[in-house]
Amino acid sequence: MSHDPENLVSFEQTRPTSQLPGSTMKSELVEQASEIVTDPLVLINLVSQRVRQLNSGRSPLIPTVPSMGAADIALTEIIEGKIKLVHKPMAI
């Protein structure tokens, strides 16, 4: 079976660029934050939104160290109560 090069798709994933260095989020932070924001989908969305803010230049609300990634910062901010989930009433 011959493959036409025009039909091949690369599966390489590009790594998103971040102004904040660090590794992937630490599981202990995820566990602690999930005790505060108990719905996993809401936690994911909250962390994702905060990571976008941090990567676009917003300042962390906590003291950081170089090894902390943006997700670690977002999770720690949630754990320390610096970021809270606000429920907005749904418009009818």
PyMOL Python script that loads the backbone (N, CA, C, O; Angstrom):
from pymol import cmd

cmd.read_pdbstr("""\
ATOM      1  N   MET A   1       0.837  -1.171   0.000  1.00  0.00           N
ATOM      2  CA  MET A   1       0.000   0.000   0.000  1.00  0.00           C
ATOM      3  C   MET A   1       0.886   1.240   0.000  1.00  0.00           C
ATOM      4  O   MET A   1       1.739   1.397   0.873  1.00  0.00           O
ATOM      5  N   SER A   2       0.691   2.093  -0.948  1.00  0.00           N
ATOM      6  CA  SER A   2       1.479   3.306  -1.103  1.00  0.00           C
ATOM      7  C   SER A   2       0.720   4.503  -0.520  1.00  0.00           C
ATOM      8  O   SER A   2      -0.497   4.612  -0.670  1.00  0.00           O
ATOM      9  N   HIS A   3       1.449   5.385   0.139  1.00  0.00           N
ATOM     10  CA  HIS A   3       0.832   6.576   0.722  1.00  0.00           C
ATOM     11  C   HIS A   3       1.229   7.799  -0.086  1.00  0.00           C
ATOM     12  O   HIS A   3       2.411   8.036  -0.337  1.00  0.00           O
ATOM     13  N   ASP A   4       0.245   8.560  -0.482  1.00  0.00           N
ATOM     14  CA  ASP A   4       0.482   9.805  -1.191  1.00  0.00           C
ATOM     15  C   ASP A   4       0.892  10.862  -0.164  1.00  0.00           C
ATOM     16  O   ASP A   4       0.133  11.102   0.775  1.00  0.00           O
ATOM     17  N   PRO A   5       2.048  11.500  -0.297  1.00  0.00           N
ATOM     18  CA  PRO A   5       2.502  12.481   0.692  1.00  0.00           C
ATOM     19  C   PRO A   5       1.507  13.618   0.927  1.00  0.00           C
ATOM     20  O   PRO A   5       1.493  14.211   2.006  1.00  0.00           O
ATOM     21  N   GLU A   6       0.684  13.926  -0.062  1.00  0.00           N
ATOM     22  CA  GLU A   6      -0.287  15.003   0.113  1.00  0.00           C
ATOM     23  C   GLU A   6      -1.413  14.611   1.064  1.00  0.00           C
ATOM     24  O   GLU A   6      -2.114  15.480   1.582  1.00  0.00           O
ATOM     25  N   ASN A   7      -1.596  13.304   1.301  1.00  0.00           N
ATOM     26  CA  ASN A   7      -2.670  12.834   2.168  1.00  0.00           C
ATOM     27  C   ASN A   7      -2.206  12.543   3.587  1.00  0.00           C
ATOM     28  O   ASN A   7      -3.007  12.132   4.426  1.00  0.00           O
ATOM     29  N   LEU A   8      -0.932  12.750   3.866  1.00  0.00           N
ATOM     30  CA  LEU A   8      -0.406  12.466   5.193  1.00  0.00           C
ATOM     31  C   LEU A   8      -0.571  13.681   6.093  1.00  0.00           C
ATOM     32  O   LEU A   8      -0.377  14.819   5.667  1.00  0.00           O
ATOM     33  N   VAL A   9      -0.925  13.425   7.322  1.00  0.00           N
ATOM     34  CA  VAL A   9      -1.092  14.478   8.312  1.00  0.00           C
ATOM     35  C   VAL A   9      -0.110  14.220   9.453  1.00  0.00           C
ATOM     36  O   VAL A   9      -0.024  13.109   9.977  1.00  0.00           O
ATOM     37  N   SER A  10       0.609  15.240   9.820  1.00  0.00           N
ATOM     38  CA  SER A  10       1.568  15.121  10.914  1.00  0.00           C
ATOM     39  C   SER A  10       0.833  15.105  12.244  1.00  0.00           C
ATOM     40  O   SER A  10      -0.106  15.874  12.449  1.00  0.00           O
ATOM     41  N   PHE A  11       1.260  14.231  13.146  1.00  0.00           N
ATOM     42  CA  PHE A  11       0.653  14.152  14.459  1.00  0.00           C
ATOM     43  C   PHE A  11       1.507  14.830  15.516  1.00  0.00           C
ATOM     44  O   PHE A  11       1.287  14.641  16.712  1.00  0.00           O
ATOM     45  N   GLU A  12       2.473  15.611  15.083  1.00  0.00           N
ATOM     46  CA  GLU A  12       3.294  16.341  16.036  1.00  0.00           C
ATOM     47  C   GLU A  12       2.446  17.403  16.707  1.00  0.00           C
ATOM     48  O   GLU A  12       1.686  18.118  16.054  1.00  0.00           O
ATOM     49  N   GLN A  13       2.587  17.493  18.005  1.00  0.00           N
ATOM     50  CA  GLN A  13       1.876  18.528  18.736  1.00  0.00           C
ATOM     51  C   GLN A  13       2.851  19.623  19.097  1.00  0.00           C
ATOM     52  O   GLN A  13       3.927  19.365  19.636  1.00  0.00           O
ATOM     53  N   THR A  14       2.465  20.846  18.794  1.00  0.00           N
ATOM     54  CA  THR A  14       3.325  21.947  19.176  1.00  0.00           C
ATOM     55  C   THR A  14       3.033  22.307  20.621  1.00  0.00           C
ATOM     56  O   THR A  14       1.885  22.267  21.063  1.00  0.00           O
ATOM     57  N   ARG A  15       4.042  22.644  21.324  1.00  0.00           N
ATOM     58  CA  ARG A  15       3.902  23.008  22.724  1.00  0.00           C
ATOM     59  C   ARG A  15       3.481  24.474  22.808  1.00  0.00           C
ATOM     60  O   ARG A  15       4.114  25.332  22.192  1.00  0.00           O
ATOM     61  N   PRO A  16       2.421  24.772  23.564  1.00  0.00           N
ATOM     62  CA  PRO A  16       2.009  26.172  23.673  1.00  0.00           C
ATOM     63  C   PRO A  16       3.099  27.001  24.334  1.00  0.00           C
ATOM     64  O   PRO A  16       3.788  26.537  25.243  1.00  0.00           O
ATOM     65  N   THR A  17       3.243  28.223  23.868  1.00  0.00           N
ATOM     66  CA  THR A  17       4.256  29.084  24.456  1.00  0.00           C
ATOM     67  C   THR A  17       3.684  29.777  25.673  1.00  0.00           C
ATOM     68  O   THR A  17       2.512  30.151  25.710  1.00  0.00           O
ATOM     69  N   SER A  18       4.520  29.936  26.646  1.00  0.00           N
ATOM     70  CA  SER A  18       4.103  30.565  27.891  1.00  0.00           C
ATOM     71  C   SER A  18       5.184  31.513  28.342  1.00  0.00           C
ATOM     72  O   SER A  18       6.373  31.250  28.165  1.00  0.00           O
ATOM     73  N   GLN A  19       4.765  32.619  28.927  1.00  0.00           N
ATOM     74  CA  GLN A  19       5.731  33.542  29.493  1.00  0.00           C
ATOM     75  C   GLN A  19       6.238  33.014  30.833  1.00  0.00           C
ATOM     76  O   GLN A  19       7.257  33.475  31.348  1.00  0.00           O
ATOM     77  N   LEU A  20       5.521  32.050  31.383  1.00  0.00           N
ATOM     78  CA  LEU A  20       5.885  31.504  32.690  1.00  0.00           C
ATOM     79  C   LEU A  20       6.539  30.142  32.522  1.00  0.00           C
ATOM     80  O   LEU A  20       5.929  29.234  31.958  1.00  0.00           O
ATOM     81  N   PRO A  21       7.766  29.980  32.999  1.00  0.00           N
ATOM     82  CA  PRO A  21       8.435  28.689  32.881  1.00  0.00           C
ATOM     83  C   PRO A  21       7.839  27.679  33.849  1.00  0.00           C
ATOM     84  O   PRO A  21       7.012  28.026  34.692  1.00  0.00           O
ATOM     85  N   GLY A  22       8.256  26.452  33.723  1.00  0.00           N
ATOM     86  CA  GLY A  22       7.816  25.449  34.685  1.00  0.00           C
ATOM     87  C   GLY A  22       7.305  24.208  33.992  1.00  0.00           C
ATOM     88  O   GLY A  22       7.190  24.154  32.768  1.00  0.00           O
ATOM     89  N   SER A  23       7.003  23.215  34.803  1.00  0.00           N
ATOM     90  CA  SER A  23       6.559  21.938  34.274  1.00  0.00           C
ATOM     91  C   SER A  23       5.036  21.853  34.319  1.00  0.00           C
ATOM     92  O   SER A  23       4.348  22.829  34.616  1.00  0.00           O
ATOM     93  N   THR A  24       4.541  20.682  34.024  1.00  0.00           N
ATOM     94  CA  THR A  24       3.099  20.474  34.076  1.00  0.00           C
ATOM     95  C   THR A  24       2.608  20.546  35.511  1.00  0.00           C
ATOM     96  O   THR A  24       3.393  20.466  36.456  1.00  0.00           O
ATOM     97  N   MET A  25       1.298  20.699  35.661  1.00  0.00           N
ATOM     98  CA  MET A  25       0.775  20.895  37.011  1.00  0.00           C
ATOM     99  C   MET A  25       0.996  19.672  37.885  1.00  0.00           C
ATOM    100  O   MET A  25       1.002  18.536  37.410  1.00  0.00           O
ATOM    101  N   LYS A  26       1.175  19.926  39.153  1.00  0.00           N
ATOM    102  CA  LYS A  26       1.460  18.868  40.117  1.00  0.00           C
ATOM    103  C   LYS A  26       0.159  18.271  40.631  1.00  0.00           C
ATOM    104  O   LYS A  26      -0.790  18.996  40.929  1.00  0.00           O
ATOM    105  N   SER A  27       0.118  16.943  40.735  1.00  0.00           N
ATOM    106  CA  SER A  27      -1.115  16.243  41.092  1.00  0.00           C
ATOM    107  C   SER A  27      -1.612  16.607  42.486  1.00  0.00           C
ATOM    108  O   SER A  27      -2.820  16.625  42.723  1.00  0.00           O
ATOM    109  N   GLU A  28      -0.703  16.896  43.409  1.00  0.00           N
ATOM    110  CA  GLU A  28      -1.165  17.255  44.757  1.00  0.00           C
ATOM    111  C   GLU A  28      -1.918  18.587  44.743  1.00  0.00           C
ATOM    112  O   GLU A  28      -2.846  18.786  45.527  1.00  0.00           O
ATOM    113  N   LEU A  29      -1.515  19.501  43.849  1.00  0.00           N
ATOM    114  CA  LEU A  29      -2.246  20.757  43.728  1.00  0.00           C
ATOM    115  C   LEU A  29      -3.635  20.523  43.142  1.00  0.00           C
ATOM    116  O   LEU A  29      -4.609  21.150  43.560  1.00  0.00           O
ATOM    117  N   VAL A  30      -3.715  19.622  42.178  1.00  0.00           N
ATOM    118  CA  VAL A  30      -5.016  19.293  41.577  1.00  0.00           C
ATOM    119  C   VAL A  30      -5.942  18.706  42.640  1.00  0.00           C
ATOM    120  O   VAL A  30      -7.117  19.065  42.712  1.00  0.00           O
ATOM    121  N   GLU A  31      -5.413  17.810  43.456  1.00  0.00           N
ATOM    122  CA  GLU A  31      -6.221  17.194  44.517  1.00  0.00           C
ATOM    123  C   GLU A  31      -6.718  18.237  45.507  1.00  0.00           C
ATOM    124  O   GLU A  31      -7.889  18.221  45.885  1.00  0.00           O
ATOM    125  N   GLN A  32      -5.848  19.137  45.929  1.00  0.00           N
ATOM    126  CA  GLN A  32      -6.245  20.172  46.889  1.00  0.00           C
ATOM    127  C   GLN A  32      -7.282  21.119  46.287  1.00  0.00           C
ATOM    128  O   GLN A  32      -8.260  21.476  46.944  1.00  0.00           O
ATOM    129  N   ALA A  33      -7.063  21.522  45.041  1.00  0.00           N
ATOM    130  CA  ALA A  33      -8.001  22.437  44.388  1.00  0.00           C
ATOM    131  C   ALA A  33      -9.350  21.763  44.150  1.00  0.00           C
ATOM    132  O   ALA A  33     -10.386  22.428  44.182  1.00  0.00           O
ATOM    133  N   SER A  34      -9.348  20.443  43.911  1.00  0.00           N
ATOM    134  CA  SER A  34     -10.608  19.734  43.659  1.00  0.00           C
ATOM    135  C   SER A  34     -11.450  19.608  44.925  1.00  0.00           C
ATOM    136  O   SER A  34     -12.640  19.305  44.846  1.00  0.00           O
ATOM    137  N   GLU A  35     -10.848  19.834  46.084  1.00  0.00           N
ATOM    138  CA  GLU A  35     -11.632  19.878  47.324  1.00  0.00           C
ATOM    139  C   GLU A  35     -12.382  21.207  47.435  1.00  0.00           C
ATOM    140  O   GLU A  35     -13.403  21.293  48.116  1.00  0.00           O
ATOM    141  N   ILE A  36     -11.874  22.233  46.769  1.00  0.00           N
ATOM    142  CA  ILE A  36     -12.496  23.555  46.803  1.00  0.00           C
ATOM    143  C   ILE A  36     -13.514  23.694  45.670  1.00  0.00           C
ATOM    144  O   ILE A  36     -14.645  24.126  45.891  1.00  0.00           O
ATOM    145  N   VAL A  37     -13.101  23.325  44.460  1.00  0.00           N
ATOM    146  CA  VAL A  37     -13.992  23.335  43.300  1.00  0.00           C
ATOM    147  C   VAL A  37     -14.259  21.869  42.979  1.00  0.00           C
ATOM    148  O   VAL A  37     -13.446  21.212  42.329  1.00  0.00           O
ATOM    149  N   THR A  38     -15.395  21.362  43.437  1.00  0.00           N
ATOM    150  CA  THR A  38     -15.635  19.918  43.408  1.00  0.00           C
ATOM    151  C   THR A  38     -16.026  19.372  42.038  1.00  0.00           C
ATOM    152  O   THR A  38     -15.848  18.180  41.788  1.00  0.00           O
ATOM    153  N   ASP A  39     -16.547  20.202  41.154  1.00  0.00           N
ATOM    154  CA  ASP A  39     -16.912  19.735  39.812  1.00  0.00           C
ATOM    155  C   ASP A  39     -15.661  19.767  38.933  1.00  0.00           C
ATOM    156  O   ASP A  39     -15.116  20.842  38.684  1.00  0.00           O
ATOM    157  N   PRO A  40     -15.193  18.600  38.455  1.00  0.00           N
ATOM    158  CA  PRO A  40     -13.949  18.569  37.666  1.00  0.00           C
ATOM    159  C   PRO A  40     -13.996  19.440  36.407  1.00  0.00           C
ATOM    160  O   PRO A  40     -12.994  20.061  36.053  1.00  0.00           O
ATOM    161  N   LEU A  41     -15.131  19.492  35.739  1.00  0.00           N
ATOM    162  CA  LEU A  41     -15.219  20.308  34.520  1.00  0.00           C
ATOM    163  C   LEU A  41     -15.109  21.793  34.842  1.00  0.00           C
ATOM    164  O   LEU A  41     -14.484  22.550  34.098  1.00  0.00           O
ATOM    165  N   VAL A  42     -15.710  22.207  35.944  1.00  0.00           N
ATOM    166  CA  VAL A  42     -15.626  23.604  36.358  1.00  0.00           C
ATOM    167  C   VAL A  42     -14.187  23.934  36.749  1.00  0.00           C
ATOM    168  O   VAL A  42     -13.683  25.004  36.409  1.00  0.00           O
ATOM    169  N   LEU A  43     -13.527  23.027  37.458  1.00  0.00           N
ATOM    170  CA  LEU A  43     -12.130  23.247  37.839  1.00  0.00           C
ATOM    171  C   LEU A  43     -11.241  23.381  36.610  1.00  0.00           C
ATOM    172  O   LEU A  43     -10.390  24.268  36.549  1.00  0.00           O
ATOM    173  N   ILE A  44     -11.435  22.513  35.643  1.00  0.00           N
ATOM    174  CA  ILE A  44     -10.651  22.573  34.401  1.00  0.00           C
ATOM    175  C   ILE A  44     -10.853  23.912  33.708  1.00  0.00           C
ATOM    176  O   ILE A  44      -9.891  24.545  33.274  1.00  0.00           O
ATOM    177  N   ASN A  45     -12.106  24.339  33.605  1.00  0.00           N
ATOM    178  CA  ASN A  45     -12.387  25.609  32.934  1.00  0.00           C
ATOM    179  C   ASN A  45     -11.819  26.797  33.697  1.00  0.00           C
ATOM    180  O   ASN A  45     -11.303  27.738  33.093  1.00  0.00           O
ATOM    181  N   LEU A  46     -11.912  26.757  35.010  1.00  0.00           N
ATOM    182  CA  LEU A  46     -11.387  27.838  35.837  1.00  0.00           C
ATOM    183  C   LEU A  46      -9.869  27.938  35.707  1.00  0.00           C
ATOM    184  O   LEU A  46      -9.324  29.028  35.532  1.00  0.00           O
ATOM    185  N   VAL A  47      -9.198  26.803  35.793  1.00  0.00           N
ATOM    186  CA  VAL A  47      -7.735  26.789  35.653  1.00  0.00           C
ATOM    187  C   VAL A  47      -7.337  27.227  34.244  1.00  0.00           C
ATOM    188  O   VAL A  47      -6.399  28.006  34.077  1.00  0.00           O
ATOM    189  N   SER A  48      -8.044  26.730  33.235  1.00  0.00           N
ATOM    190  CA  SER A  48      -7.727  27.090  31.848  1.00  0.00           C
ATOM    191  C   SER A  48      -7.856  28.588  31.607  1.00  0.00           C
ATOM    192  O   SER A  48      -7.008  29.196  30.954  1.00  0.00           O
ATOM    193  N   GLN A  49      -8.921  29.174  32.137  1.00  0.00           N
ATOM    194  CA  GLN A  49      -9.125  30.608  31.955  1.00  0.00           C
ATOM    195  C   GLN A  49      -8.025  31.399  32.653  1.00  0.00           C
ATOM    196  O   GLN A  49      -7.520  32.377  32.104  1.00  0.00           O
ATOM    197  N   ARG A  50      -7.656  30.984  33.851  1.00  0.00           N
ATOM    198  CA  ARG A  50      -6.609  31.695  34.581  1.00  0.00           C
ATOM    199  C   ARG A  50      -5.245  31.527  33.910  1.00  0.00           C
ATOM    200  O   ARG A  50      -4.451  32.467  33.877  1.00  0.00           O
ATOM    201  N   VAL A  51      -4.971  30.337  33.375  1.00  0.00           N
ATOM    202  CA  VAL A  51      -3.708  30.111  32.654  1.00  0.00           C
ATOM    203  C   VAL A  51      -3.628  31.037  31.447  1.00  0.00           C
ATOM    204  O   VAL A  51      -2.576  31.612  31.172  1.00  0.00           O
ATOM    205  N   ARG A  52      -4.740  31.182  30.726  1.00  0.00           N
ATOM    206  CA  ARG A  52      -4.760  32.107  29.578  1.00  0.00           C
ATOM    207  C   ARG A  52      -4.449  33.539  30.038  1.00  0.00           C
ATOM    208  O   ARG A  52      -3.695  34.258  29.382  1.00  0.00           O
ATOM    209  N   GLN A  53      -5.037  33.941  31.171  1.00  0.00           N
ATOM    210  CA  GLN A  53      -4.771  35.281  31.685  1.00  0.00           C
ATOM    211  C   GLN A  53      -3.300  35.452  32.047  1.00  0.00           C
ATOM    212  O   GLN A  53      -2.687  36.466  31.712  1.00  0.00           O
ATOM    213  N   LEU A  54      -2.735  34.459  32.731  1.00  0.00           N
ATOM    214  CA  LEU A  54      -1.323  34.531  33.123  1.00  0.00           C
ATOM    215  C   LEU A  54      -0.421  34.572  31.902  1.00  0.00           C
ATOM    216  O   LEU A  54       0.539  35.342  31.861  1.00  0.00           O
ATOM    217  N   ASN A  55      -0.725  33.744  30.903  1.00  0.00           N
ATOM    218  CA  ASN A  55       0.108  33.697  29.705  1.00  0.00           C
ATOM    219  C   ASN A  55      -0.010  34.964  28.862  1.00  0.00           C
ATOM    220  O   ASN A  55       0.871  35.270  28.058  1.00  0.00           O
ATOM    221  N   SER A  56      -1.107  35.697  29.054  1.00  0.00           N
ATOM    222  CA  SER A  56      -1.262  36.939  28.288  1.00  0.00           C
ATOM    223  C   SER A  56      -0.691  38.143  29.040  1.00  0.00           C
ATOM    224  O   SER A  56      -0.797  39.275  28.568  1.00  0.00           O
ATOM    225  N   GLY A  57      -0.085  37.903  30.208  1.00  0.00           N
ATOM    226  CA  GLY A  57       0.611  38.983  30.882  1.00  0.00           C
ATOM    227  C   GLY A  57       0.080  39.383  32.243  1.00  0.00           C
ATOM    228  O   GLY A  57       0.680  40.232  32.902  1.00  0.00           O
ATOM    229  N   ARG A  58      -1.030  38.799  32.689  1.00  0.00           N
ATOM    230  CA  ARG A  58      -1.543  39.128  34.022  1.00  0.00           C
ATOM    231  C   ARG A  58      -0.553  38.660  35.086  1.00  0.00           C
ATOM    232  O   ARG A  58       0.121  37.646  34.903  1.00  0.00           O
ATOM    233  N   SER A  59      -0.466  39.375  36.168  1.00  0.00           N
ATOM    234  CA  SER A  59       0.455  39.032  37.246  1.00  0.00           C
ATOM    235  C   SER A  59      -0.142  37.974  38.164  1.00  0.00           C
ATOM    236  O   SER A  59      -1.343  37.992  38.435  1.00  0.00           O
ATOM    237  N   PRO A  60       0.687  37.054  38.644  1.00  0.00           N
ATOM    238  CA  PRO A  60       0.209  36.078  39.624  1.00  0.00           C
ATOM    239  C   PRO A  60      -0.237  36.781  40.904  1.00  0.00           C
ATOM    240  O   PRO A  60       0.294  37.832  41.262  1.00  0.00           O
ATOM    241  N   LEU A  61      -1.204  36.197  41.581  1.00  0.00           N
ATOM    242  CA  LEU A  61      -1.735  36.752  42.823  1.00  0.00           C
ATOM    243  C   LEU A  61      -1.050  36.166  44.052  1.00  0.00           C
ATOM    244  O   LEU A  61      -1.413  36.478  45.186  1.00  0.00           O
ATOM    245  N   ILE A  62      -0.056  35.316  43.815  1.00  0.00           N
ATOM    246  CA  ILE A  62       0.685  34.651  44.884  1.00  0.00           C
ATOM    247  C   ILE A  62       2.179  34.787  44.615  1.00  0.00           C
ATOM    248  O   ILE A  62       2.580  35.036  43.478  1.00  0.00           O
ATOM    249  N   PRO A  63       3.004  34.626  45.641  1.00  0.00           N
ATOM    250  CA  PRO A  63       4.451  34.563  45.386  1.00  0.00           C
ATOM    251  C   PRO A  63       4.757  33.286  44.591  1.00  0.00           C
ATOM    252  O   PRO A  63       4.202  32.226  44.879  1.00  0.00           O
ATOM    253  N   THR A  64       5.624  33.390  43.610  1.00  0.00           N
ATOM    254  CA  THR A  64       5.948  32.235  42.768  1.00  0.00           C
ATOM    255  C   THR A  64       7.433  31.926  42.820  1.00  0.00           C
ATOM    256  O   THR A  64       8.247  32.744  43.250  1.00  0.00           O
ATOM    257  N   VAL A  65       7.762  30.720  42.369  1.00  0.00           N
ATOM    258  CA  VAL A  65       9.152  30.305  42.196  1.00  0.00           C
ATOM    259  C   VAL A  65       9.319  29.899  40.741  1.00  0.00           C
ATOM    260  O   VAL A  65       8.337  29.542  40.090  1.00  0.00           O
ATOM    261  N   PRO A  66      10.542  29.944  40.210  1.00  0.00           N
ATOM    262  CA  PRO A  66      10.754  29.654  38.800  1.00  0.00           C
ATOM    263  C   PRO A  66      10.235  28.283  38.336  1.00  0.00           C
ATOM    264  O   PRO A  66       9.908  28.118  37.161  1.00  0.00           O
ATOM    265  N   SER A  67      10.157  27.313  39.234  1.00  0.00           N
ATOM    266  CA  SER A  67       9.726  25.974  38.816  1.00  0.00           C
ATOM    267  C   SER A  67       8.213  25.855  38.659  1.00  0.00           C
ATOM    268  O   SER A  67       7.725  24.823  38.198  1.00  0.00           O
ATOM    269  N   MET A  68       7.470  26.878  39.028  1.00  0.00           N
ATOM    270  CA  MET A  68       6.009  26.824  38.926  1.00  0.00           C
ATOM    271  C   MET A  68       5.560  27.164  37.509  1.00  0.00           C
ATOM    272  O   MET A  68       5.947  28.194  36.955  1.00  0.00           O
ATOM    273  N   GLY A  69       4.748  26.297  36.934  1.00  0.00           N
ATOM    274  CA  GLY A  69       4.133  26.587  35.650  1.00  0.00           C
ATOM    275  C   GLY A  69       2.869  27.406  35.866  1.00  0.00           C
ATOM    276  O   GLY A  69       2.444  27.613  37.002  1.00  0.00           O
ATOM    277  N   ALA A  70       2.273  27.869  34.782  1.00  0.00           N
ATOM    278  CA  ALA A  70       1.064  28.687  34.874  1.00  0.00           C
ATOM    279  C   ALA A  70      -0.079  27.920  35.528  1.00  0.00           C
ATOM    280  O   ALA A  70      -0.850  28.501  36.292  1.00  0.00           O
ATOM    281  N   ALA A  71      -0.202  26.628  35.242  1.00  0.00           N
ATOM    282  CA  ALA A  71      -1.275  25.831  35.854  1.00  0.00           C
ATOM    283  C   ALA A  71      -1.048  25.675  37.346  1.00  0.00           C
ATOM    284  O   ALA A  71      -2.003  25.710  38.123  1.00  0.00           O
ATOM    285  N   ASP A  72       0.204  25.501  37.760  1.00  0.00           N
ATOM    286  CA  ASP A  72       0.519  25.419  39.197  1.00  0.00           C
ATOM    287  C   ASP A  72       0.138  26.717  39.900  1.00  0.00           C
ATOM    288  O   ASP A  72      -0.404  26.699  41.005  1.00  0.00           O
ATOM    289  N   ILE A  73       0.422  27.830  39.258  1.00  0.00           N
ATOM    290  CA  ILE A  73       0.090  29.130  39.837  1.00  0.00           C
ATOM    291  C   ILE A  73      -1.427  29.256  39.969  1.00  0.00           C
ATOM    292  O   ILE A  73      -1.930  29.660  41.017  1.00  0.00           O
ATOM    293  N   ALA A  74      -2.150  28.912  38.909  1.00  0.00           N
ATOM    294  CA  ALA A  74      -3.613  29.006  38.935  1.00  0.00           C
ATOM    295  C   ALA A  74      -4.201  28.114  40.026  1.00  0.00           C
ATOM    296  O   ALA A  74      -5.084  28.546  40.767  1.00  0.00           O
ATOM    297  N   LEU A  75      -3.722  26.882  40.130  1.00  0.00           N
ATOM    298  CA  LEU A  75      -4.222  25.968  41.156  1.00  0.00           C
ATOM    299  C   LEU A  75      -3.921  26.485  42.560  1.00  0.00           C
ATOM    300  O   LEU A  75      -4.776  26.415  43.442  1.00  0.00           O
ATOM    301  N   THR A  76      -2.716  27.001  42.770  1.00  0.00           N
ATOM    302  CA  THR A  76      -2.344  27.532  44.074  1.00  0.00           C
ATOM    303  C   THR A  76      -3.194  28.749  44.421  1.00  0.00           C
ATOM    304  O   THR A  76      -3.572  28.932  45.578  1.00  0.00           O
ATOM    305  N   GLU A  77      -3.493  29.576  43.436  1.00  0.00           N
ATOM    306  CA  GLU A  77      -4.357  30.726  43.669  1.00  0.00           C
ATOM    307  C   GLU A  77      -5.750  30.273  44.115  1.00  0.00           C
ATOM    308  O   GLU A  77      -6.353  30.898  44.988  1.00  0.00           O
ATOM    309  N   ILE A  78      -6.253  29.210  43.534  1.00  0.00           N
ATOM    310  CA  ILE A  78      -7.548  28.660  43.931  1.00  0.00           C
ATOM    311  C   ILE A  78      -7.469  28.118  45.351  1.00  0.00           C
ATOM    312  O   ILE A  78      -8.341  28.391  46.175  1.00  0.00           O
ATOM    313  N   ILE A  79      -6.424  27.351  45.633  1.00  0.00           N
ATOM    314  CA  ILE A  79      -6.245  26.744  46.960  1.00  0.00           C
ATOM    315  C   ILE A  79      -6.153  27.818  48.038  1.00  0.00           C
ATOM    316  O   ILE A  79      -6.716  27.659  49.122  1.00  0.00           O
ATOM    317  N   GLU A  80      -5.447  28.908  47.749  1.00  0.00           N
ATOM    318  CA  GLU A  80      -5.248  29.965  48.741  1.00  0.00           C
ATOM    319  C   GLU A  80      -6.413  30.958  48.795  1.00  0.00           C
ATOM    320  O   GLU A  80      -6.373  31.921  49.560  1.00  0.00           O
ATOM    321  N   GLY A  81      -7.440  30.726  47.989  1.00  0.00           N
ATOM    322  CA  GLY A  81      -8.617  31.589  48.027  1.00  0.00           C
ATOM    323  C   GLY A  81      -8.448  32.915  47.308  1.00  0.00           C
ATOM    324  O   GLY A  81      -9.247  33.829  47.506  1.00  0.00           O
ATOM    325  N   LYS A  82      -7.421  33.034  46.478  1.00  0.00           N
ATOM    326  CA  LYS A  82      -7.191  34.265  45.723  1.00  0.00           C
ATOM    327  C   LYS A  82      -8.136  34.357  44.523  1.00  0.00           C
ATOM    328  O   LYS A  82      -8.439  35.451  44.046  1.00  0.00           O
ATOM    329  N   ILE A  83      -8.594  33.208  44.043  1.00  0.00           N
ATOM    330  CA  ILE A  83      -9.543  33.139  42.932  1.00  0.00           C
ATOM    331  C   ILE A  83     -10.737  32.352  43.420  1.00  0.00           C
ATOM    332  O   ILE A  83     -10.604  31.261  43.976  1.00  0.00           O
ATOM    333  N   LYS A  84     -11.891  32.918  43.205  1.00  0.00           N
ATOM    334  CA  LYS A  84     -13.116  32.245  43.636  1.00  0.00           C
ATOM    335  C   LYS A  84     -14.074  32.145  42.460  1.00  0.00           C
ATOM    336  O   LYS A  84     -14.091  32.995  41.570  1.00  0.00           O
ATOM    337  N   LEU A  85     -14.858  31.101  42.480  1.00  0.00           N
ATOM    338  CA  LEU A  85     -15.852  30.882  41.440  1.00  0.00           C
ATOM    339  C   LEU A  85     -17.099  31.682  41.797  1.00  0.00           C
ATOM    340  O   LEU A  85     -17.628  31.562  42.902  1.00  0.00           O
ATOM    341  N   VAL A  86     -17.558  32.489  40.865  1.00  0.00           N
ATOM    342  CA  VAL A  86     -18.761  33.288  41.079  1.00  0.00           C
ATOM    343  C   VAL A  86     -19.851  32.729  40.183  1.00  0.00           C
ATOM    344  O   VAL A  86     -19.680  32.604  38.971  1.00  0.00           O
ATOM    345  N   HIS A  87     -20.977  32.396  40.805  1.00  0.00           N
ATOM    346  CA  HIS A  87     -22.111  31.885  40.043  1.00  0.00           C
ATOM    347  C   HIS A  87     -22.963  33.039  39.576  1.00  0.00           C
ATOM    348  O   HIS A  87     -23.458  33.819  40.390  1.00  0.00           O
ATOM    349  N   LYS A  88     -23.140  33.157  38.273  1.00  0.00           N
ATOM    350  CA  LYS A  88     -24.003  34.186  37.723  1.00  0.00           C
ATOM    351  C   LYS A  88     -25.371  33.585  37.454  1.00  0.00           C
ATOM    352  O   LYS A  88     -25.460  32.462  36.956  1.00  0.00           O
ATOM    353  N   PRO A  89     -26.441  34.306  37.771  1.00  0.00           N
ATOM    354  CA  PRO A  89     -27.770  33.775  37.457  1.00  0.00           C
ATOM    355  C   PRO A  89     -27.948  33.724  35.937  1.00  0.00           C
ATOM    356  O   PRO A  89     -27.493  34.607  35.211  1.00  0.00           O
ATOM    357  N   MET A  90     -28.610  32.686  35.487  1.00  0.00           N
ATOM    358  CA  MET A  90     -28.829  32.513  34.052  1.00  0.00           C
ATOM    359  C   MET A  90     -29.934  33.451  33.585  1.00  0.00           C
ATOM    360  O   MET A  90     -30.967  33.587  34.241  1.00  0.00           O
ATOM    361  N   ALA A  91     -29.710  34.084  32.465  1.00  0.00           N
ATOM    362  CA  ALA A  91     -30.729  34.958  31.890  1.00  0.00           C
ATOM    363  C   ALA A  91     -31.780  34.121  31.189  1.00  0.00           C
ATOM    364  O   ALA A  91     -31.471  33.139  30.513  1.00  0.00           O
ATOM    365  N   ILE A  92     -33.011  34.522  31.361  1.00  0.00           N
ATOM    366  CA  ILE A  92     -34.102  33.765  30.745  1.00  0.00           C
ATOM    367  C   ILE A  92     -34.574  34.454  29.501  1.00  0.00           C
ATOM    368  O   ILE A  92     -35.491  33.971  28.837  1.00  0.00           O
TER     369      ILE A  92
END
""", "prot")
cmd.dss("prot")
cmd.show_as("cartoon", "prot")
cmd.util.cbc("prot")
cmd.orient("prot")
